[in-house]
Amino acid sequence: MLRDSQVLALADGGTVGFAEYGAPDGRPVVALHGAPACRLMFAAADAAAKSHGLRILAPDRPGYGLTPSNVGASLAERAAWLKTVVDALELDRFALLGISGGSPFAIALAESLNDRVTALALVSPMGPVADYAESAEGKLEPVSFMHDRFFMHMPYQSWLTHPLGDLSAWMFRHGPEMFTSLLPRIATSADARILSKPDVAQTMRTMTLEAFRQGGSGGTADLEIFGRPWGVNFAHVTTPAVVWQGTDDHVVPPQAARWLAGQLPNCTLHNLDGAGHFWVFEHVEDIISTLEALMSQNGSRTAHVS
């Protein structure tokens, strides 16, 4: 059986595509991919997860890869859907890893299943831009004009985003090499160096082709969620958490990511001076080892209390 192309039946009759990396009998980590991306994003973590005894389970969100599309869902509805996924995977306690656009879903699931989440790790997270904009910090340091337009205004123009999403998917599927070679040219210098590496370019190409298997509906659905208030009570997300955010990240608003870290009661923020959005590709071992340490600490506390 291919570990990276599995399909699981859910209690509601639906299905979800997912990949499994790391140690098959390791401690479980539910890994939530960025946007547009898919379960294959976490192939780069396979070796590190094995060495740290972690089992990474990475589901495709609706509209990506092998999971049927479902446009129009709210963040709360996505969290409820993810609960059916972890229940179908028969996970009692598990850690959460959210990369970029996977972070809102990791936070929402952590709030919903707080007692079952052993650790929470967020890398270059897509923060709650609408919530941040209404905060005192957001009024003093607003997100950039481009981030404001893209994340808080464009999602409401479904007449534009839906056909653009499908067109983008069609264009990438018909010219993946051209698009992956273009990425370093339009990225910041920190990201350009990483995206120019042949192994990273191949990962991006393979991952994005699979992400667009069904068209652009996955990205469109995510974008509509990103621009709305999350409706999450951050004070209820009490699991040990860590956030890594680069200061030179132009893909997500770094202000909103840093603000998010400040809302979580038990969170450590690593503010990465000069790092871009794709810092993760060079620091997989750091992320996995930190997550494993958080899981061990939380597990020890739980065992001591019981």
N, C-alpha and C positions, 0 to 999 in steps of 0.2 A: 504494500500500500504506500502511495506517495504521501509523505507527511505534510507536504506543503499545498496539497490540493484536495482536502477532505470536505465532505458535505455532511452536515448533521441535521437530523430532523428535530424540530422544535415542538413543544407541547401544543401550540396553537395550530399545528398543521403546516407551518412554514418550514423553510430550510435556511441554513446559514453555511457559507463557505468559510473554512478556516485552515490555518497552517499551524504546525507544531514544530518547535525547534528546541534545541538544548537536550537535557537529560530526560528520557521518557518517564522515569520514575522520580523526577525531581520535584521540588516545591513549586506549585503553580504560580505563574504570572500571566495575567490577561493583558495583552498588549494591543493598544488601539492606535491604528495607523493615521497618518496625516491626510491631507486633502489637496489635490486628488492623489490617492495612493491606494494601497490594498495590503492584504495579509503578507505579501512577499517582501514588504519593507523590512521585516525582522529577520530575514535570512542572514544578514550581516551579524546578528547577535548569536548565531547558533553555537559557535565555538566557545565564546565567553560564557554563555548560559550552561553549557556542558561542564566547563571547568568549575563553575560555582554551584553546580547541583540544582539548577533551575530548569523548569519546564515551561517554555513560552507557548502560550495558546493565543493565536492572533486571528480574530474573526474579521471577515469583510463586512463593513457596514452596508446597509441596503443600497443597491445601485452600483456597487463596486464588485469587481471580480465575479465570484460565484454566488453572491447573495442577491435574490430578487429585489427589484427596485421598489421604493416606497417613498414617494415625494410628498412633502407637506407635513411630515411629523414634527412635533415639538421636541425640545431637548428632554423633557420629562418622559415623553413617549419613547424616545430612543433609549433612555435609561431603563425603562420598564422592559423594552425588547432585549436589551443586554442582560437583564436579570434572567430572562428565559434562556438565554444562551449559556450563562454560567451554570444555571440549574441543569440544562441538558448535558453539559460537560461534567456534571456531578462534582462540582467544586464546592467544598464546604468553606474553607478559608483560602484566600489568594491575595497576591499583590496586584497592583495596577500600574501599568506603564503607558503613558500617553505621550505621543510625539506630535508636536505642532497641532494640527486640526483634530487630533484624537483627544486632546486634553479636556475640552468641554464635556465630552462623554465620560471620560475617566472621573472627573469631579462629580458629575451628576450621579454616576453609579456609586461612587464612594459615599455620597450623602445617603443614598437609598439603602446601601448595604454596609453601613459603617462598621458594624461589629464583625463582619466577615472579611474585611479588607485589612491585610497585615501591614501594608506599606503602599505609598503612593509616590510615583516618580513622574515628573513632567519635564519634557525637554523642548525648549523653544516653543512654549505653549501659546496657542491661540487663546488670549484672555477674553474676559467678558467686556467687550468694548462698549456696549450700551450701558451696562452698570457702571463701568469706569467713567464714562462721560458725565454721569449724573453725580459723581462723587466730588468731594472737595479737591482731591488730588487731580482729578480729570479736568476740572475747570482751571486749575493752575498750570497744568502741563497737558494740554489736549493732544490727542493722537494727530498724526500728520494729515494734511488735506487728502492725500491719496488713500490712506487707510480709512479715513472717514467716509469718503465717497464709495470705496470698494466694499467695505464691510457693513456700513450702516445705511447706505442709500440704494446701491445696486441690487441687493437681495429683494427689494420690494418691487423691482421692475421685472417680473417674471416673463412678460412678453419678450424681454430682451435676453435674460439670463438662460432660459431654457433652450432656445435655438443656438445661442452662443456656446453653451455647454456641449451640445451635440456636435456642433461644427468643430469645436476644439478637439473633441474626441476623434472625430473622423479625420481631421488633419494629422493628428499625432499618429494614428494607426497607419496612415499612408506615408508618413515620413518621419519615423522615430529617430533615425540617425541625425537628421537635420535639426530637429528640436533639441535633442540632447547636446549637440555641438553648439547650439545657440545659447544655451543656458549660461555657460561661463562668461559669455560676452556681455550679457545684460545684468549679471550679478555684481554685488559689491566685491571688492578685491579679496576680502576674507573668504567669501563663498566661491569666487571664481577659481581660486587655487585648488579647493577641494573638488569642485565639480569637474575640473579638467582631468582628474585622475581617471585612467581607463577603467579601473574596477568600480569606481563610483558611478561613472557614466553608464556602465553596463547595468548596474543595479537600478539606476533611475529609469533606464530604457525598459528593462524587463518589468519592473514594478508598475510603471505608468501604462504600458501596453495592456497589462492585465487589469489595471484599474478601469480602463476605458473599454473593457470587453463588451459591456452593454450600452455604451454611449456615455453621455455626460450627466446622467441623472443623479449619480452619487454625489458629484461635486456641487451640483445645483441644490440638492437637498441640504447638504452641509452648509453652504453659504447662507441659505435662508435661516438656519438655526444660529449661525455665528453672529448675525446682526441684531438679534432680539435680546432682551433681558433674559438672563438665564433662569431666574426663579429659584435659585439655589440658596439655601441658608448655609453660608460658608462656615459658620460657627459649629455646625453639626458634623463637619468633616474633620474629625479629631484624630484620625490615623496618622502616624508619623509620615511626613511628606518632605520631598525635596524638589526644588525647581532650579533648572539651569536655563539662564537667559543671556544671550549675547547682546552687547551694547550696540553692535553694528548690524543688527538684524533688521532688514527692510521688508521682510515677507510678512511678519506679524508685528503688531504694535508692541514694542518692548515695555512701554509704560504700563499697558494693561496687564502684561504678564507679571511685572514686578508688583503691581497692585494686588493681583490675584494671590501671590505668595504671601503678602501681608495680611490677607483676610483669613488665611488658614491658621488655626490655633497652634498647630504643632509642625510648622514648616521651616525648613532651612532654604534660603535663597543663595544661589551661586550666581552672582552678577559677573559675567564673563567679559572682561575688558577687551574690546576689539574683535570679538567673535561674531560670526554671522549666523544665519539660520541653519546651515548645514554642518555646523560644528560637530554634531552627533556622529558623523561618519568617521571621525578620527578619535572618538572617545567612547566607543562602545564598551570597552573593558571597564572604564571608570564608572559608567552608568550602571552596568550590571553588578559590579562589585559593591557599589554604594547601595543599590537596591537590596542585594543579598544581606548586607549588614543591617539595614533597616528591618528586614523581615526577621532576622535572627533576634534582634533586640526586642521587637514586639512579641515574638513567640516566647521569649524567655519571660517577659513580664506577664503574659497570659498564663504561662505554666505556673509561675510563682503564685499568682492570685488564686488559681483554682486549687 
